[in-house]
Amino acid sequence: MSKAFGSKYRIESSKEAEEFYSFVKDLLNNETVLEMKNFRHHYSTTCYQHCLNVAYYNYLICRKLGLDSKKAARAGILHDLYLYDWRDVPRKKGEMPHGMRHPRIALEIAKQNFDLSKREQDIIVKHMWPLTLRLPRYAESYVIVVTDKYAAVLEIGAHVKGKLKGLGSKAVGSVLRKVS
């Protein structure tokens, strides 16, 4: 069972997430997508969990705005479909940083495994805009730019909160209680 960070709903079994799950179920059960569970993304969050987080919030926002929430959800699952820990791969001289090149890598892997619409392709390849210099073409592509950063903040925040709790300090504990 899984859920997006910050959500109280289980993706596979809640009434609230039923439509979202119907859109992405095939992707979540795909062997290539499941491989993302083996790679760390933001500290203790896996690439798979990060993509689930982004996909869920893409879906919610796009549905609320009357955009294509299905394509936004599906592209969210695939937006970081690169199968390596970027921290372990040394950058070659003259090579762009990971943040600028991984959208193309993710798109190529996604295209090898799934039939993607032009909209889904744009969402995946432009999710790091403005680092990926070309402007997003679709509204859903702009949504993922925001949800990707939002999910990263949630994930890093969860990691920091866990570290602070682990310190055992009464002062840190009282601050966390006030924030929570």
N, C-alpha and C positions, 0 to 999 in steps of 0.2 A: 504494500500500500504506500502511496506517495501523496505528497501535497506540496504546494508552492509555499515558500517562506512567506510568513505574514498572513497566510490564509488558514482558516480553521477547517476547510473542507478537504476531505480525501478525494483525490482525483477520480479514482476508480469506482467509488461507491456512494457518493453524495448526490442528492437531487440537484444541488446548486451547480455542480460541475459536470452533470450528465452530458450536456451538449458539447462542452469542451472535450471531454474524454472521447466522445463519439468521433470528433474531428481528428484526434491524434493517436487513437488506440493502436492503429497499425504501425505507426512510427515508434511508439514506446515499446512495442514488442519485437522490433526489428533488431537483428543481431548486431549490425553496424552501429546503430544508435545506442544499444545497450553497452557497447564497448566504451562509450563516454564515461561510464561509471568507474572506469579504471584510471581516469586522469583527473588530477586535482586542478581546480580552476582558480577560485578565490579562497586561498588558505585552506580551510577544511571542507569547502564545498566542492563537489565533483562537477565536472563539465556537464554531465547528465542532469544533475539537480539544477544547475544554473540555467540550462536550456529549458527545463520544465518551468522554472520560475518566470523566465522571460515569456515563454509561450502563453502561460496562464494570464499574465497581466496584459500581454498583447491582445489576447482574446477578449478580456473584460473591457478594455478601453475601446477597442475597435467595435465591439458590439454596442457599447453605449453611444458611440459616435455614428453608428449606422454604416460602418465600413465593412470590408470583407473579413469578418472575424475568423472564418475557417482558414483562409490563406494566411492570415496573420499568426494564428496558433501554430499551424503546420511549419511555417518558416521559422517561427520562434524555436521550435524543437530542433531545427536543423542549422540554426545560425552559427553555432560554434562546433560544427561537426568536423573538427580536425582531431586526429587520433594520435596525439603525442602530448607530452608535458613540455610546453614551450620553454620552461626554465632549464630543461636538460639538453636543448638543442642549441649549440653555439651558432651565432649569426655569422654568416660568411661576409667577408669584406665587400662592401658596396650593396649588401642586401638590405632591404627595407626591414624595419623592426616588425616583430610579430603582430602588433596591433594593427599595422597597415596591410599586412599580407594575408593574415589568416581568413578574412572573409572570402577571398578567392579560393583558398584551399578548401574551406567548408563547402562552398558552392560546387566545386568540382566533385567532391566526394558525394554530396547530395545528388547531383545530376547522374552520377554513376549508379546510384541505388534507387532513385525515385523519379517519377515523371513530375516535373515542376512547371508551373505556369510562369509567364514573364513576370508577373507581380511577385510571386514567391521568390524567384531568382533575385529580383531587385531588393526585396526585403533582406535577404541573406547577405548579398554582396555589399549593401550600403549601410548595414547596421552600425558600422564604426564611423559614420560620417560625423564630423568633418575630416577625420584622418584619411578616409577614402574620399579623395578630393571631389569626385563627381557627385552632383546633387542627387538625392533620392528622387525617384520619378513618381512614386505613389504615396498617398497619405499614410498607408500602413507602414511604409518604409520609415517615415518620420516617427511614427509611434514606437517602432522598435529601437530607434536611436535613444529615446527617453527610457523605455522600459528596461533596456539592457543596463543602463547606468543605475536606474532605480534598484534593479535586482542586485547589482554589484554592491551598492551601498548596504542593502539588507544583509547580504552574505558577509561582507566585511564587518558590519556591525555585530552580527551574531557571533562571529569569531572573537572579536574584541571583548564582547560581553562575557563569553565563556572564559577567556583568559583572565579577565578582571575577577570573575567569580572564583576562579582557581587560586587567586592570591590569598583568599581567606581573611582579608582585612575587614574589620568592622566598618571602617570609614568607607571603603569601596562598596561594601554591601549596602550601606545605607544610601549611598548615592544611586546605586542600581535600583533599589526599591523605589526611590523617588522618580526615576526615569521610566521604570516599567509600568 
